[in-house]
Amino acid sequence: MKRGAVETFLGALVLIVAIGFVILGVGAIDVQSDDGYELSARFLKVGGLERGSDVRISGVKVGTVIGRKLDVENFEAVVTFSMRSDVLLPADTEAGVTAEGLLGGKYLRLFPGQAIEKLSAGQEISRTRDYKALEDTISEIIFLATDKK
């Protein structure tokens, strides 16, 4: 009987620790849109950019990717993201999909422009840089190395 009580206690302890990790994980995930505004951008390649990915300017998180879909008319990926309300982007801002490293996740990187006009909720960033995979870079290097003029 004593052994059963110890096993029950240890089982309950493991369950409490697991619930604690779930609560911490849910608190760390920031998938919901902030009290900001939504923008979108079109790409030919998004390279694994997912819902919940960061939107960054100069390495600082300023928003979250809230969706991506395929435009079936021109077969472009449309990425929708939320921006913090205190970050007002110039109209000539450029967006690019970037990797955190060779094995890291992807995020949406914004390159603010110099325009006086600002983007407002629901607008689309027209200047984009598609995701460039490591294989693309290697093939360009091989092409340049073997190119004979």
N, C-alpha and C positions, 0 to 999 in steps of 0.2 A: 504494500500500500504506500509505503514511504517513497519508493522509486517512482510511482505514478504521479505523485504530487510534485516531485522535482521536474519530471518531464513536462507536466502541465505548466508549471511556472516558467520553464525555459521556452516552451512554445509560445506562451503569452508574451514573454519579453521579446522574442524574435518578431512577433506580430506587431507589437508596439513600435519597435525600431523601424520595421518596414513601412508602417503607416506614417511615421515621422519623415522618412525619406520621400515618400509620395507627396506629402504636404510641402516639403522644401522644394521638390522638383516643380510642382505646380506654381509655387510662388516665384521661382526663377524664370519660368517661361513667360515671355512677354509677347504673345501672339495677338492679343486684342488690339484694336486700333486705339490710338491715344486721343486725347481731346484736341485734335489738330484738324488737318485738312487732307483730302486725298488728291493724289496726282497719278498719272500713268505715263508709261513709256513703251515704245515698240522696239523689238529686237528681232534679228534673224536667228540668233543663238543665245540662249540664256544659261546653258551649261550647268544645269542642276540647281539653279536658284529656286528656292522653295518658299512657301508661305511661312512667315515667321523669321525669315532672314533679315539681317540688319540693313538699314539704309544709313550710309555714313558720309560725312564730309570731313576731309582731313583726318580720318581715323576715328572721329567722334560720332557715336550713334545719334542720329537725329530723326529716325523713323523706323518703320517696320513694313516689310513686304506683306500685303494682306491678300494678294491673289495673283494668279497668272492664268491666262487662257490663250487659246489659239484663235486668231482671226481667220476664219475659214475662207474669206474672199482673197486675201493676199498671203496667207500662210505665215504671218508674223506672230511672234509671241507678244502678248500685251500684258505687261506687268503693272499691277495696281499697288500703290503703297501709300501709307499714311505718313504725314510729316508733323513734327511738333509745331504748335501754333505760333511759337515765338521765332521760328526760322522761316523767313520770307525769302524765297529764291528768285533771283533775277530771271527774266523771260528767256535769256540765252543760255541757261544752265544746260549742261551736258550730263548724261547718265551713262554709266558703264557697269557691266557685270565683271566683278573681280574675285579672284580666289585669295584666301587668307594665307596660302602657301601651297606647296606641292600636294599635300594631303588634306588641307584645310577645307572648310566650307566656303560657300560663295556668299557674297554680299553685293548690294547695289551701291556703287560709289557715285557720288554727285560731284560735278565740277562746276561750281557757280561761275556765271559769267559776269559781265560788267554792265548789263543793261539797267536802265533806271526803272523800267516797267517790271512788275513782279508777277509771278505765276499765282493764280488764284485756284480755289478748290475746283476740282473736276477737270482742270486743264491737262494737256498732254505735253510732255517734254519731247520736242521734235528732234533734237540732236542726241544720238546715242552711239555708244561703242559696244559692239557685240563681244561676247565672251570669246577669248582666244585660248584654246586648250594647249597643253604642252605639246601635243602631237602636231598642232598647226605650226607652232614656233619651230619645232625640229624640222618639219618638212620645208619651211621657208629657208632655213639655214642650209639644208642639203641642196635645195634648188639654187641658192646663191653660190654655193661652193662648186656646183657642177655646171653652172651657166658659162658657156663659152661664147665670147663675142667675136 
